[in-house]
């Protein structure tokens, strides 16, 4: 499980960095700060665009949970969100530290 968490965390950190470079390039070209949201990135992966993705997920979840919480989380920047989730997975999957000051043979 730790290997899976580290691998997925490394991929998400790399994807977050790449997304940050793409968003930065888009911001420089357009002369405004612009980030792609999580729903925009997920909408590119699912058919029907972001509205199709939100409709599919909203139909399968509880409406009281979707409206106040999940809809706000989907508006966060995808690059920063991917980087933070990846860093969390890397932290959870790290190898345990060796104790300092103990004899190895005893």
Secondary structure, 3 states (H helix, E strand, C coil): CHHHHHHHHHHHHHHHHHHHHHHHHHHHHHCCCCCCEHHHHHHHHCCCHHHHHHHHHHHHCCHHHHHHHHHHHCCCEHHHHHHHHHHHHHHHCCCCCCCCCCCCCC
